[in-house]
Amino acid sequence: MEIVTIDNTGRLVIPEFIRKKLHLTKKIPLLITELDDDKILIKKLNRDEIEKRLREELKGLDIDRIASEVRTEVKETAKKRYAAVLG
């Protein structure tokens, strides 16, 4: 256990022994969430595992088509919402 503080820019330093034990580097994504009023959870994310699970769950779906449809929908919504501003 270690007591740390948050600096002026909002950064929290994870102690070196924890970073080494968990193999945390600058490129490792971390998920941070509030558990309740005075607790937070910081979880190391494994990109390979997330990709594997997504591929299994989305197997058989045309991801490129879905992504294209989402992009189109976002563009159309933006055009409608900001039509007056964009002229």
Secondary structure by P-SEA (a helix, b strand, c coil): cbbbbbcccccccccaaaaaaacccccbbbbbbbccccbbbbbbbcaaaaaaaaaaaacccaaaaaaaaaaaaaaaaaaaaaccccc
